């Protein structure tokens, strides 16, 4: 073991290190003398104080911290250690003081804190209540479609890059996907060591995703040319020279801090076991390369958590096509566990391609054996609560019917409740990637980049994806501010584009299980009083014979229980929300976890007074059957 590594381990164990010349790391050993006391504390949301005990709900996250000297100041992470133990063998040793951890099981969690090299210790506890049995179980499986970033085609022309990304993400959203990927490249953002960071492209990608209501999953990685080791000339092919370690960690602290509470999910590097690491000829699946990657993954993880304690951080998507076999990726994960343990990644991202160029339905649509073997390793390492991100999969074929059938089978596999350890599944991509054949490969759409904005045209495989997610013949009717992210008021003020009642708040300050893919903001109102929250669609009118469905995600509010009336109606007077006439109401009991309800459905009969009237969707009041205060998010209206 290297001397510095031994010093680190020994300090955690409280061992005094001596050599012939005296004490090593004197400053570190003495640091805890300045802490007359330490306090293990827990925080359940972004505004509550630190407490020695707390009550939360299964699936919720909670923040753990070591406070110093009876204050609310977090102790320096270098001089304290934390350990969280809980039910079902749950064990986490957070390497950064003040971060969030998961509570996947009901029961008691104990936070133990210790001041390194002293006898100062403290504990805190969390009591976790099981989710309401009356609430439908719903795992957060995110359907995603990736894009080919515009920067690959229009490097340096931000106007064209933004137009490309927006049109691509528009098509992603129209397919019913709820997320996509964005790229935060260190090489692009900090082209020179002494120059300023250029966040223009990163911000544009984020905005393009959020304006379509898509949850962003961010790639982070690459090395600026100035930081590469001698002999390396490609940004994606190497971590920095060790002399630039401080620059590396400074950048990633700045990145996560800048997008804190905006981007929650990140992965580090892309296919480090394949073509995007240090060895040529895509030969990076050996133990030495895995250990080098693990060392930098650890540095990245600490920096990102210091920048934003609430981020969820994954390994880089591992190349897991069938040629790697069932153990190609799992062995790599084993090496990471062996090198740095399980405390330096929150999820494992893999690329579980089946046959990339299928010719028949007998070809594998996913490398299922590879997925299951990665899962086996995580379970054996006693971390079954961690999720797998199926972060890239797809089919390079001109046979659109075959591609569509492959897509349908893969989505069905991911959605099977037996595979609830899959957190997200991202198809590659909405448009072609540039690989051979260049005109018709992985893409679900044709795209014409010679016009402005680029023209994106759905292929049959796109329609298959969309039908699988939304249903056959479904059209999405856009609602203003459907994701509730846009408001002109401050928090607890009026909702943008919704009324006459209701207000908004931040998920971070009122955390509940199931909000992983609901953005930053949610709406709320008192369903047990006379309040209602609705929207009149001035550009849409009811058509006879059509079926309309209004639904959302919902929660039981501050007391974790309630009944929400979903309603569809029309405006008796054009443009006047107050002239509401009800057509259909459906009640849903909601509890202590967020879930997506089925909403309310109404088929317009011939001769109905609703025909030709402007549509109104709303949440009803007490006399409509409402009870309690209700939280809601990610609203939608479709017709068939």
N, C-alpha and C positions, 0 to 999 in steps of 0.2 A: 504494500500500500504506500502511496506517495506520502511524503511527510506532511504536506499541507492537508491532505485528506484525513490523515490520522489525527492531526491537531483538531480538525473540525469535529470528528467523531468523539475524541476525548473531551472536548469542551462540553458537548452535549451530555456526556456521561458524568461530568463533574470531576474529571481526572486532572490533577495538576501535572503539567509536563515539565520535566527537568532534564537538562543535559549538563555537560561539564561546565558550560559557561553560565549556567543559571536558568531562570524561567524563560520559557518561550511565550510569545504573544502576551506580554505583561499587561498591556492596555486592555485586551479583551478579558483577561482573567480578573482584572481589578474593576471592570466596569460595573458589575453588579453591586459593588460597595455603595454606589450612589443611589441605589434603590432601597430605601428603608423598608418598603413593603411593595408587594405586587398583588394585583387582583385579577383573577380569571373572571372575565365578564362576557356576556352574550348580548347581542343586539338583534332584534327581530325585524326592524325596518330602518329606513334611512333617517328617520326623525326621532325615534325613541332613544332613550338613554341606555347606557350600558348597565346590565343588571346581573346579579348572581344566579338568577333562575328565571325561566320563561316557559310559557306554554305556546305551542304552535300546532300546526296541522300536518299530518303525514304528507310528504311531497313538497313541503315548504322548505326554503333555505333559511339559514340563520348565520349571523356573523359572529366570529369568535375573536377575542382579543385579550391581550395582557396589558392592563393599565399599571402605571407606575406611581408610587408614592401617594396614593389616595386621590389622584387626579383623574381627569378624563383623557389623559395623554397616553397614547400607545407607547409601550416600551420599545426600544430599538430591537429590530428583529434578530440582530446578530447575537443578542445576549439573553434571549429567552427562548424557551421551547414550549410547544403546544402539542397536546394529544387529545383527540376526540374518540371516545369509544361509545358504542351503542348496541342496539339489538342485532341479532343475526350475524354476529362477528364483525360488525362495522368498526373500522379502525382507520383514522386519518391522522397524519402528523403534518399539519399545515406548515409549509416552510416560510410563509410570510405572515407576520402578525397583522390581524385585522381583516382577514378575508372571510368570504362566505363558504359554508359547507352545506351539503345536502342532508336531508332527513328522509330517506326513502322508506323507513320502517316506523311503525308505531312503537312506542316504548320510551325508555329513558336514555338520554345521551349525557355523558359526563365529559366536561372539558377540564383537563388537567394542565396547569401552567407551572412552569418552573423557571427560576432564574439560574442560568447556567453558572456552574462553579460556586453555587451557594446553596444553602438549605431553604431559601425562600420558595415556598410553593403555595398554590391556591387552586381551588376547584370551583366549577359552576355547573349547573345542570339544566337540561331542557326536557320538558315532558311533551311528548309528541302524541297527539290524539289521532286515531284512525280517521280517514276520510269518511264522510257520511255514506252509509249503505244505501240511502235512497237516491244518491246521485249516480247516474250512469258512469261506469268506469270508462275513461277515455285516455289512451296513451297519446303523448305528443308526437305522433309520427308526422313529420313534415314532408309534404310532397314538394319537390323542388325541381327546377330546370335551370341549367347553367346557361351562360352566354359566352360567346367569343368576344372578349373585350375590344372595344373600338381602338384602344391604344395599339393593338397589334397591327391595325391597318392604317391608322392615321397618326402615328407617333408625332407629337408636337403640335397637331392641329386640334385644340381642345374643343372647338365648335363642332367639328365633324365627329370627334370621339363621343361627345355628349349626345349628339343626334343619333348615332348608331346605338349607343347603350340604351337610350330611352325607348327607341322603337323595339329593340330586342326584349327589354323588360316588359314593355306593354304586351307583347305576345306571350311572354311567360305568364303574366297575370291572367290573360284571357283564357289560358289553358286550364285554369283552376289551381295552378301551383301557388303555394303560399310563401315560397322563399326562393332565393337565388344566391349566387356567389358574387363577391366583389374582390378586387385585388389591391392589397396595400403593399407595394413593393418598396423595400428600403432603398434599392438602387435608383428607383425613379424619384422618390421623395427627397433623398439627400444625395444628389449627384456629386457634390464636392464636400469635403470634410469641413471646411470653414464657411461654406455658404449657408444661406437660410434653408429651412425645410420648405419644399413646395407641396402644399396640401391640395392644390387645385384639382388634380385628377381624382384623388381619394374622395374629396368632398363631393365632386360631381357624380361619382359612382354611387355614393351613399344616397344622395338626393334622388337619383334616378330610380333606385330601388324603393325608397320610402314613398315617393310620390305615386307609385303603383301599389302601395300597401304590401310590399314584399319584405319578408324578414331577411336581412343580409347575413350571410356567413362569409367571413373574410379570410382569404388567404393572406398570410404574412410571411415574408422571407425575402430571399435574394440578397446579394451582397454588392454594395457599390464597388465600382472598379478600383477606387482608391484604397479600399479596405481588403481586397483579395490578397491571398498569399502569393508569393513569387511563383510565376509559372502558370497561374490561372488567369484566364481572360474572359470567362463567361460568368455573369452574375448568378445564374441559377445553379452553378456547378460546384460551389464551395462555400462553407461558412467563412467568416473573416479570419484574417491572420490574428493569432492570439493577442498581439499588441493592440488590437482594436476592440478588445472585449468590452472595455468601458464605453466606447462609442456605440457598440451593439446594444448594450443594455440601456444606455441613455435613450437611444432612438425608440426602443420598444416600450419603455416607460412613457415616453411622450405620446406615442401612438395610442396606447390604451387609454391614457388620460384624456386625450383630445376627443376620442369617440366614446368615452364612458357614458353609460346610460343611453347610448344610441346604437352601438354595435356590441353585442354580447358574446357572439360566437366566433372564435378564431381557430385556425390551424396553422402549424408551423412547417413551412416548406411543402413541397409537392413531390410525391413519389421518391423519397430519399433512398428507398431500397431498389430503385430502378435507374432511370436515366438522368436524374437530377441531383446527383451528389458527386462525390469527389473522384470516383473511378471512371475512366472512359468505357465506351462500349456497353453502357447500361449494366455494368457489373458492380452493383453496390449492395447485394444481398448477403454479404458475409458479416461475421461477427465484428470485425474491426470497424467496418463502416457503420454498423448499427451502434456501436459504443461511441464513436465520434459524434454521430447524430444525437444520441442520448445526452451527451455532455452539453451540447448547445441547446437542446430542448430544455434542459434544466435551467440554464442561464436565461433563456427566453421566458420560461414560465414565471420565474421569480420577478423579472422586470415587468412583465405584463400585469401580474397581480399587484405589484407595488403601484403601478399607474392607475389601476381600476380594480378594486377588490372583488367586484361582482362579475368579471368576465368568466366565460366557460372556455377552457383551452384544450385543444385536441392535438394529438400527434398529426403529422402531415399525412395526407392520404397515401396509403401504401398500395403499390401496384400488386393487385391480387388476381390477375387474369388466370385462366386454368393452367397455363404453363408453369405457374408457381406451385401448383398442386394444393392439397389441403393444408399443408404446413408451411408453405412459402412465406406467408405473412405472419402466421402465429409464431414461428421461430424468431422472427425479427422482434415481435412484441416481447417474447421471452427474454431476448437479449437486453431490451430496454429495461424491463423489470429487474433483471440481474444487475444492471449497471447503476441505475439510479432509484430503484424501488418504484412504488406506485403513487408517490405523492407529487409528481411533477407533470401530470397530465390528468385532465378531467374526463376525457373521452378518447376513443380510438377511431380514427378515420381510415377507411380502406376504399379501394377501387375494385369492387368484386365483379369485374367483367366476366361474362360467360364467353361464348365464342364471339369474338369481335366482328367477324365477317361471316355471319351465318348464311347457310344456303338451304336449310330445311328446318322444319319444326322439331326435328330430332336433336338439333344443336342446343347446347346449354345456354339458357337465357341469363343465368348468373352462376358465379362460382360458389354455390351454396355450401359445399364442403369447406371451402376456405373461410367463409363467414362463420360457420359453426365452430371451426377450430380456433379462430380468434376469440370467439365467445368462451370456449372451453378454457383458454388460458386465463382470461379475466376472472372467471368463476373460481378456478383453482387458486388464483392469487387473492382470493377472498374480496374481490371488488365487483360483485355482480350488479351493483347499482349503477355502475358506469355504463354509458351507452356507446353503441357503435354508430358511426356516421357512414352510411353507404354513399360516399361522397362523390362518386363518379361511376357511371355505368352507361352503356349504350351500344349501338349496333351500326356498323359501317357497311351498309348495303343499299343498293338502288331499289331493291324489292320492297316497296313501301307496305304492301300487305303483310309480308313476313315481319318487317320491322314493327308494324303495329301489333301483331300478335305477340311478339317478344315483349314489347312494352307492357301490354296488358297482363301477361303472365308474371312479369317481374313486379309490377305494382301490386298484384294480388298476393304475391308471396310476402312482400314487405308489410302489407296491411293485415296479414294473418295475426290474430292476437297471440299466437304461440311465439311470434317473433317480436315481442314488445320491447326487446333490448335494442332494436333499431330505432334511432332517434330521428334521422332524416335520410331521405333517399333522393339523390340529385341526378337527373338524367343529363347526359352530355350529348348534345347541347341544343339550344333552340334553333341555331343555324349551323352550317357546316364549319368544320374546324380547320380546313385547309389541307388535311391529309388526303392521300390518294384513295379513291377518286375525288378530285378537288371539287367537282360540281354537284356531288350528291352522296354524302357519306353519313356521318352521325346526325346531321341536322334534322329537326322536325319541320323546318320551314325553308323555303327559298328566300333569298334576300338579294335585292338589287341595290348595290351601294353606289351606283352611278347617279342616282337621283337624290334629291334632298327634300325631306328626310328620307333615309333609306326605306325602300318598300319591302315589307315582310309578308310573304304569302304562305299560308298553311299548306303542308303536304298531307296526304292521307294518314300518315303516322301521327301527326299532330292532332288530327281529329279523333284518332283512337285514344290518345292520351286524354284529351279533353272529355270525351264521352265517358271514359272510365271514371274520371274524377267528378264530373258535373252531372252526368246522365245524358242519355240520347236526346237530341233536339232541344237542349237547354240554351237559353240566351241570358246572359248576365245584364241586368239593367243597372247602370251605375248610380249609386247613391252619393250625394255630396258628403264628404268627410266620413266615409263608411268605416274607416279605421280609427276615427276620433283623435287624430293626431294634430288637427289644425284648429286653433282657437285664437280669438282676439282678446280674450279675457285672461286674467291670471288664474292660477289653480284655485279650484272651488267656485270658479265663475261659470258663466253661461257657456253652453256648448255651441260650437260653430256649426251652423246649418241645421240645427235640431232645436225643437221647442214645442210648446212654450216654456216647459219646465226642464229640469235636469241641469247637471253641472259635471265638471270633470276633475280627475285627480291622477296622480302618477302611480303606476304599478309598484315602483320601487318603495314608495312610502307606505303602501298598503298591500304587502305581498300575500298571495294566496297560491296554493298549488294549482298547476295547470296554466299559468300565465306565460309559459315559456315563449310562445309565438304570437303574443298579442300586442307587441309594440310597447310604447312608452306610456300611453295614456288610456284611461277607460272612462266611461260615463256612469253616472248614478242618478237615481231619483227615488222618491218615496211612493211606491206602488200602493201602499196601504192608506194613502190619503187621496186627495183630489188631483194629484199631479199626473200629467201625461207627457210623453216625449215622442214627437213625430216629425215626419218630413213629407212635404207635398212635392211631387215630381211634376214640374210644369211642362216638361217635354214629353211626357208619356201618358197615354190614356188607355183605359181598359178595352180589350178586344174580346168579343164573344168567342167562346170555345177555347180560350187560352187559360192555362193554370199558372197562377202566381204564387211564389213561395217567399215569405219573409222570415229570416232567421238571424241568429247571432250567437255569440258566446255569452254566457250569463253566470252570475254568482249571487249567493244569498246575502251579500253585503256585510255590514259591520257585525251583525249577530249571526252570520253564516246560515241564514235560513230565510225563505220567502217564497212568494208565488208571483211570477211575472206573466201578465196577459199580452200575448203577441196578437196584433190586430192588423187587418187589411181593410181599407175603406176607400171612400172617394170624397172629393170636394164638391159640395152642392153648388158652390159658387167658385168659378175658376180663380186660382191664385189665392184663395182664402183658406188657410189651415183650420180656422175656427169653424168652418161650415162642414166639419167632419160628419160623414155618414158611414156607420160600420157595415161591413159585409161578413166578416168572419173573425172569431176570437178563439184562441187556444191557450190554455193555461199550462204553465210548467212550474213544478216545484223545484227550487234550486237550493243548493246546500253550501258546504264549506270548501268546495273546489270548483274551479272554472271548468265548464264543458260547453261544447257546441250543441245547442238544442236542435230539434227538428223544425222548430218554428211553426208558423201557421200557413196553411195552403188554401187557396180559393180558386175554383174553376168558374169562369163567368158564363152563366147560361144565356142562351139567346133570349132577347127581350128584357134582360135585366136592366134596371135603371142605371147600373154602373157603366154600361156600354158607352164608350166615347167620353167618359168622365176622367178627370185627372186623378192619378193614383195617390193615395196617402198610406203610409205605413207608420205604425206607432206602437208604443208600449202603453197599455191601459192603466186605469186607476182602480181604486177599491171597489167601486160599484161594478167594474168589469171582472172582478175576481182577484184583484191584486192584493198582496199581503207583504208587509215589511219594506225595508229599503233594498233596492235591487241595483247590482252593478252589471254593466253590459259593455260589450266590445265587439269589434269586427263584424259589423252588420252586413247583410246581403239581401238582394232581391233578384229573383230569377223568374223566367217564364218558360213554359213549355207548350 
